[in-house]
Amino acid sequence: MRELLSALLSQDPSIKVVGTATDPYQARQMIKQLLPDVITLDIEMPKMDGLSFLEKIMTLRPMPVVMVSSLTQQGAEATLNALELGAVDFFPKPKLDMKRGIESRAEELIHKVKNAALARVKTLERQSDSQHDSSILSNITFSTTEKVIVIGASTGGVEALRVVIKNLPANSPAVLVTQHMPEKFTKTFADRLDKISAVSVSEAKHGERVLPGHVYIAPGGKHLKLHRSGANYLCQLTDEEAVSGHKPSVDVLFNSTCEAAGKNAIGVILTGMGKDGAAGMLELRKIGAKTFGQDEISCVVYGMPKAAYEIGAVEQQVPLNKMAETMLTACGAAKDRHIRV
């Protein structure tokens, strides 16, 4: 695996593989000597598991890390743990014919490593994930139940979405989320958010009604659209081609929301590489929807919010720790309530 990853990464002239390590103890010494810009780290390693080593890196010597993980349920759990610990991104290993499977996705691996080199990483500061004391939030009222929030995110989005969603009150307007993530990972991600949030978080199902107090995560490998049927909003899943290189795509969600909700929508774009969601957010703003982008300093990768801001799609740039409050205020939250974020 080390030889394969090294060979694939070395295909790009802008990447130099400065070393490979057989275990975390050897890696620790090599990091001190070689000062790499990016580390690729397998979750399964001898002598110390990858998560324990990652936690040490992000606590003592933060740097961009791309995790290499398996496309299994157990791999999804471990990968999400890694992203919460501060890993920038992950590269999933196929379960069958690993060598050929990885070689066929060499471009994706190179892209993730180069993006990671641009990421803003911080010293790990673990916060409690116990469910919020919702008594502070339970009395918030909203001017209409027709408001709906749509959120797009990519690199760094797992942690950003955790910060935003766990701070929503139980009676929050409905939220639809597109996070760039493969199959198997999105349901695990939704289940984890559900455990720490006052709102109900689940992977979106085709045709289900969109209700206040619920968050719907786009399944990996499917596009999520907001659809209107009479007085009701519905989730619509489609198997169309990738858009902006992604499936699910943020642009698909935002564009469908323009038609379904119009100015009753609130569009939010969080950290991520690329420009998926920028064009869709511009359409949202044109029809009178409120639009917010995560500010540069709080982004892991200021790519998607920057692309949206530069074309005039973002009405206001907002720090991550203020995003939940900003969204709720835009939905008509009572002004005299204090929202803890």
HELIX and SHEET records of a PDB file:
HELIX    1   1 ARG A    2  LEU A    9  1                                   8    
HELIX    2   2 PRO A   24  LEU A   34  1                                  11    
HELIX    3   3 GLY A   50  LEU A   60  1                                  11    
HELIX    4   4 GLN A   73  LEU A   85  1                                  13    
HELIX    5   5 MET A   98  GLU A  103  1                                   6    
HELIX    6   6 ALA A  106  ALA A  116  1                                  11    
HELIX    7   7 SER A  134  ILE A  136  5                                   3    
HELIX    8   8 GLY A  157  ILE A  165  1                                   9    
HELIX    9   9 PHE A  185  ILE A  196  1                                  12    
HELIX   10  10 VAL A  250  ALA A  261  1                                  12    
HELIX   11  11 GLY A  262  ASN A  264  5                                   3    
HELIX   12  12 ALA A  278  LYS A  286  1                                   9    
HELIX   13  13 GLU A  296  SER A  298  5                                   3    
HELIX   14  14 MET A  304  GLU A  310  1                                   7    
HELIX   15  15 LEU A  320  ALA A  330  1                                  11    
SHEET    1   A 3 ILE A  39  ASP A  42  0                                        
SHEET    2   A 3 VAL A  65  SER A  70  1                                        
SHEET    3   A 3 ASP A  89  LYS A  93  1                                        
SHEET    1   B 7 SER A 200  GLU A 203  0                                        
SHEET    2   B 7 HIS A 214  ILE A 217  1                                        
SHEET    3   B 7 ALA A 174  GLN A 179  1                                        
SHEET    4   B 7 VAL A 148  ALA A 153  1                                        
SHEET    5   B 7 ALA A 265  ILE A 269  1                                        
SHEET    6   B 7 LYS A 290  GLN A 294  1                                        
SHEET    7   B 7 GLN A 316  VAL A 318  1                                        
SHEET    1   C 2 HIS A 223  SER A 229  0                                        
SHEET    2   C 2 ASN A 232  THR A 238 -1                                        
END                                                                             
